[in-house]
């Protein structure tokens, strides 16, 4: 039996990384280092209302967590008020700027499965630092992908 012991501060552990995986081919399409608590912004056009929707996620040790949802018109699969999910109730706000803001309070998701760019729909992911990734540049329209976090947090020196 082989035992590997890693002591904090001795060596740097593998960092967290965002991976976008093609679920059909089980192929990694995109990898980017991220840090715990980093924010990810997913922008897309709602398939029914054809209006913009923004989803804000955070990076955690357990994967991706839902922080916030923003939209300006109600549509299929968009909430019409607060919801209780997993024992936590969302905060539902109508902002002065004319949009709805739903706070999910760091609800753990693990991963985010989605279908790339349905008809007239585009998905753009804004990463920490401002880089933007258009999912249609990674995979053809209709591809099922999953956004996930892999690795372990970096060891810190004490």
Buried (B, 14 or more C-beta within 10 A) or exposed (E): EEEEEEEEEEEEBEBBBBBBBBBEEEEEBBEBBBEEEBBBBBBBBBBEBEBBBBBBBBBBEEBBBBBBBBBBBEEEEBBEEEEEEEEEEBEBEEEEEEBBBBBBEBBBBEBBEBBBBBEEBBBBBBBBEEEEBEBBEBBEBEBBBBBBBBBEBBBEEE
